[in-house]
Amino acid sequence: AITFGYSPVMIEHLFDEALVWCLREGREAMDWSDVQQAKLTEEIGLAQPVEYTEQEKRIIATHEAGHAVVAYMFGVGRKLEVLSIIKRAESLGLLAHSDTEERYTRTRSELVSAIQINFGGMTAEELFFGEAGTGPAGDLQSATLLAAQMVGSFGMAGTLVSYDAMDTGPLRQGIVARVVGDDEGRRNLERILERCKADVRELLDANRHLVVALRDALLEREELVGDEIIEVLQQAQTSADTARATVEMPEETPAS
């Protein structure tokens, strides 16, 4: 599933790169983590050894943890692959996730889920630091595009009119510009984005312990792969459930 759209040559090159990662570590056989690292290198770029300030590192870790918690709890058919605060190309950190199986179409709920995942980082920053920085710029771009497609291309938000059917000649605008340029379309667009962000805020506010657990794991290890992400989340949830049960347990009345 993680090589959806890859040609046979691209897959071969992916395993060549994974073997290089294995050899760098001095191991005799490559494993799944090598494949994950190779995929990140191929699609995003090599890790760049930069030093963040302590505060910036904490913000980035919180941001990425927010994405992961939303993907874990709201994600429809998503598989968490890599959670990282290591800089690659223009990305200061990332959550890599994919379909659990190859898909060619998306439902409305899946598109809403994707928008919600995009809002995870920004909302986590706001909850834990009182404001968001410049980090969510790419997330907002992705969320806006998805919401605009729901409004203007897929008939999923208040109108069955296709904005894609509008012929504007050689200087044809993209779907976002068309939707934003229409008053009703913009209102529908903003309604989707605001609703998704509100749902994410409610989710993260109620599950701060999960964000904290992933944030702290990232601050310690910088990168989590596959089951490592799930293990941190499950351990944090188990600890929270145990603590809650202890608090709610009624005291025994002493025998007279």
Secondary structure, 3 states (H helix, E strand, C coil): CCCCCCCHHHHHHHHHHHHHHHHHCCCCCCCHHHHHHHHHHHHCCCECCCCCCHHHHHHHHHHHHHHHHHHHHHCCCEEEEEEECCCECCECCEEEEEECCCCCCCCHHHHHHHHHHHHHHHHHHHHHHCCCCCCCHHHHHHHHHHHHHHHHCCCCCCCCCCHHHCCCHHHCCCHHHHHHCCHHHHHHHHHHHHHHHHHHHHHHHHCHHHHHHHHHHHHHHCEEECHHHHHHHHHHHHHHHHHHHHHHCCCCCCCC
